[in-house]
Amino acid sequence: MLSMNHSYSCMRSLLIKMLCSISAMLFLSSIAAPVLETFRMPQANIICYCLRYICHQIPSRCLWILDSNMGLCTRCFGIYLSFFICMIAAFFRILHCSRKFIIFGVFLLFPLLIDGVIATTTHYTSNNLLRVATGMLFGFGSGLLVSSLKQNGGKND
């Protein structure tokens, strides 16, 4: 039984490290793209091209740095940034998730879903402040759900 718990612990740690790395790469590359574009470096185009597969990159929905839009829209940027923060907290065991955290994490997903459904089914247009806020809530909620994988085989308090 001890080796199974140890194996689960190693897999959990590996998953958290991998998700932390991916989310960090995504939000940091979205910041790097406009900076590189300012200096006319071709890597900016490569970054934006790669990020195009996970984000629509509509310029009016992006944050701007140095007169260039980021490689991610505000909502996606908020998701990856807050998810990264949660993964860092999970890695250093700052988050001690219980069922309450799981339920709270699920509720944090709803603002983005509600805003998205309303925006696509009506003439309502969300603004960038609301997009980044709902994105960050979604990222924190997703991060809480992933970090709730506990050392004891996924069983919660």
C-alpha positions in Angstrom: 0.0 0.0 0.0 2.9 2.3 0.8 4.3 2.0 -2.7 0.9 2.8 -4.3 0.7 6.0 -2.2 4.3 6.8 -3.1 3.5 6.2 -6.8 0.4 8.4 -6.6 2.4 11.1 -4.9 5.1 11.0 -7.6 2.5 11.2 -10.4 0.7 14.1 -8.7 4.0 16.0 -8.3 4.9 15.3 -11.9 1.4 16.4 -13.1 1.6 19.6 -11.1 5.1 20.4 -12.4 4.1 19.8 -16.0 0.9 21.9 -15.8 2.8 24.7 -14.0 5.4 24.7 -16.8 2.9 24.7 -19.6 0.8 27.5 -18.1 4.0 29.5 -17.3 5.2 29.0 -20.9 1.8 30.2 -22.3 1.4 33.4 -20.3 5.1 34.3 -20.5 5.3 33.8 -24.3 2.2 35.9 -24.7 4.1 38.8 -22.9 7.2 38.1 -24.9 5.5 38.3 -28.3 4.8 42.0 -28.3 8.2 42.8 -26.8 10.0 40.8 -29.5 7.7 42.4 -32.1 8.8 45.9 -30.9 12.4 44.9 -31.7 11.4 43.4 -35.0 12.5 39.9 -34.1 11.0 37.1 -36.1 10.4 35.0 -33.0 7.4 37.2 -32.3 5.6 35.8 -35.3 6.4 32.2 -34.4 5.0 32.7 -30.9 1.8 34.3 -32.1 1.4 31.6 -34.7 1.7 28.9 -32.1 -0.6 30.6 -29.6 -3.2 30.9 -32.4 -4.1 27.3 -31.8 -5.3 27.9 -28.3 -6.7 31.5 -28.5 -8.6 33.5 -31.1 -6.2 36.5 -30.6 -8.8 39.2 -31.7 -6.8 42.4 -31.2 -9.7 44.3 -29.5 -9.9 41.6 -26.9 -6.1 41.5 -26.2 -4.0 43.5 -23.8 -1.4 45.7 -25.5 2.3 46.0 -24.6 4.6 48.5 -26.4 1.9 49.2 -29.1 1.6 45.5 -29.9 -1.2 43.1 -28.8 -0.3 40.1 -26.7 -0.4 36.6 -28.1 -3.4 35.8 -25.9 -6.7 37.5 -25.4 -7.4 38.9 -21.9 -9.5 35.9 -20.9 -6.9 33.3 -21.9 -4.2 35.3 -20.3 -6.1 35.5 -17.0 -6.8 31.8 -17.1 -3.2 30.8 -17.7 -1.8 33.3 -15.2 -4.1 32.3 -12.3 -3.8 28.6 -13.1 0.0 29.0 -12.9 -0.3 30.7 -9.5 -2.5 27.8 -8.3 0.0 25.3 -9.6 2.9 27.1 -7.8 0.8 27.0 -4.6 0.0 23.3 -5.0 3.7 22.6 -5.7 4.8 24.3 -2.5 1.8 22.7 -0.7 0.3 26.1 0.2 -3.1 24.8 -0.8 -4.6 22.2 1.4 -7.7 21.3 -0.5 -10.7 19.7 1.0 -14.2 19.1 -0.4 -15.0 22.7 0.4 -12.1 23.8 -2.0 -13.4 21.5 -4.7 -16.9 22.9 -4.5 -15.5 26.4 -4.4 -13.3 25.6 -7.5 -16.4 24.4 -9.4 -18.3 27.6 -8.5 -15.3 29.7 -9.8 -15.8 28.1 -13.2 -19.3 29.5 -13.7 -18.7 33.2 -14.2 -16.7 32.5 -17.4 -19.2 30.0 -18.6 -22.1 32.4 -18.0 -20.4 35.3 -19.6 -19.4 33.2 -22.6 -22.9 31.8 -23.1 -24.6 35.2 -22.8 -22.1 36.8 -25.2 -22.6 34.1 -27.8 -26.4 33.8 -27.5 -27.3 37.6 -27.3 -26.0 40.9 -28.5 -24.2 41.5 -25.3 -20.5 42.2 -25.7 -18.2 41.6 -22.7 -15.4 44.1 -22.0 -11.7 43.3 -21.4 -11.9 43.9 -17.6 -14.7 41.4 -17.2 -12.9 39.0 -19.6 -9.7 39.0 -17.6 -11.7 38.8 -14.3 -13.7 35.8 -15.4 -10.6 34.2 -16.9 -8.7 34.5 -13.7 -11.6 33.1 -11.7 -11.8 30.2 -14.1 -8.0 29.6 -13.9 -8.2 29.7 -10.1 -11.1 27.3 -10.1 -9.3 24.9 -12.5 -6.2 25.2 -10.4 -8.1 24.3 -7.2 -9.6 21.3 -8.9 -6.3 20.0 -10.2 -4.5 20.7 -6.9 -7.2 18.9 -5.0 -5.6 15.7 -6.1 -4.3 14.6 -2.7 -1.4 12.5 -1.5 -3.8 9.8 -0.2 -4.9 8.5 -3.6 -7.2 11.3 -4.5 -9.5 10.8 -1.5 -10.6 14.1 0.2 -11.5 15.0 3.8 
